[in-house]
Amino acid sequence: MSEASVGVYGIAVLFVLLALRIPVAFAMFVVGFFGIVALDSTNSAMSLLASEAFTLASSPELVVIPVFILMGNVASATGMSRRLYDAAYALIGSVRGGLASATVIGCGGFAALSGSSVASALTMGKVALVEMDRFDYDNRLSTGAVAAGGTLGILIPPSTGFV
């Protein structure tokens, strides 16, 4: 079988697997693995699988991710997220929509500490949604502010996305 036909069949199988709602990473793994088997041999595919897994797991860039998680847990447990939110509210809470803006700023600050968008949205959501509910903000605006602020985490260096 030629390399071009293996590539065409691989793409077709990938689309079929995706249409069957197989997770993207698993579908790409299966197509890539069996593509290498078709082009070379099972031994070379297994050897490549082992070497790539080891290389990825021993990557020095990935060491920072547990440290980010630890920092997020420390910030949450010590009440740093609450103080960050209070500081943002003190700065811009007096303007119209200030509480929603303070939520976005607080989420950005916490995301800079934890390096994670999801952790930022979850932690600040626990703090901000209660306050915004207390001031009779609409639930759609409250959750939208937390969601928008939470996604800032991936944009603020150092974040796990930049690592």
N, C-alpha and C positions, 0 to 999 in steps of 0.2 A: 504494500500500500504506500502511495507517495505521501510526502509531507503535506502537500496542499490538500489532498483528500482527507487526511487525518485532521487537519485544521478545520476544514468545512464540516466534517462529521462532528468534531468536538463542539463547534459553535452551535450546531443543530441540537446536539444532546444537551448542551447547556441551556438553551432556550426551552427545551422540553422539561428539563428538571425545574427550571424557574416557573414554568407554567403549572407544574404540579405542586408548587409552593414549597419546594425544598429550600432550606436556608441558602443564601447566596454563597457563603463561605464553603459550605459542604459541597454544593453543586460544582463550584470552581475546583475544589480539591479533587473530586471524583473525575471530572473531565481532564484535568491536568495529569493526574496520576495515570489514568488509562491511556492518555495520549502518549506519555513517555513509554509506557509498556508497549504500545503499538509501534512506536518509532524505534525503540532500542531493545530493552528486555525488562523482565520483572526485577532482576537483580539490580539493574541501574536505577529503576524507579524506587526500589526499597532503600538503596544506598542514598539517593538524593533526599528521600523523605527523612531518613535518620540524620543526615548532616544538616539539613535546613532546620529541623526541629531543635537540634542542639545549638546551632548558631543563633537562632532566635531567642532561645531560653537563656543563653549566656551573654546576651547583648548588654553592654554596660548602660545603654540608654534606658533600659527598662527598670533599672534599680530605683529610679526616682519615683516611680508610680506608687510603690508602697509608702514612701515617705510623704507623698501628697495625701494619700489616704489617712495616714497617721496625723498629719497636720489638720486635715478636715475634722477628724474625730476630736482632737484636742481643742480646736476652735469651737466646736459645737458643745463639748462637755464643759468648757470653762465659761460659757456664756458670751464668748467673743462675738458671735453672730448677733446676739441681742444688742450688745454695745455698739457694734458697727451700724446696725439699723437705727438705733437711737441717735447716733452721731449724724447720720444722713438726714434723719427727720429734723434734727435741730438746725441743720444748714438750710434746708429748702422746704420744711414743713409748713411754713407760713404762706407760701404761694398756692394758688389754686391747683389742685391735683398734686400737691406736694407729697402726700403720703404715698401715692403711686410712684412718683419719681424717686422718693426715698427708698422704696422697695427695689427699684431697678438699680440704684446706686449701691444699696446694701448687698444685693445679689452679685454685682460686679466686684465689690470688695471681697466678699467671701469667696468668690470664684478665683480671685487672684491668690488667696491663701491656700485653697484646697486643690486648685488645678483641675477641677471637675465641674462640668455644667450640671450634671445630674445631682451631685451632692449639694451644689449651691442652691438649686431649685428646691430640693427637699428640705434642707435646713432652713433656708430663709422663708420657705412656704409655711413652716410651723410657726415662725415668729410673725411674719407679715400678714398672713391671712386672718389671724385673730384680731390684729389691730385694725385692719381695713374693714373687717366685719363690725367692729365696735364703732367705727366712724361712719357706718351705713354706706360703704362703697358697694357698688353693684358687684355681684359675684363674678361676672364675666370680666370686668375691669380688674378685679383683684387677681384672679388666676392668670389673666393675660399679662399683668405686670410682673408676676413671679416667673411666668414662662419666658417672657422676653428678657428679664434680668438674668435668669438662669442660663440662657444660651450665650451670654457674654463670656462665660467661663472659658470657652474654647478659644476665644479671641485674645484674652489677656495673658501675656507671657508672665511667668513660665506656666504653661498648661500642659496637660498630658498630650494634647494634640500637637503641640510644638516639639515635644520630646520625640 
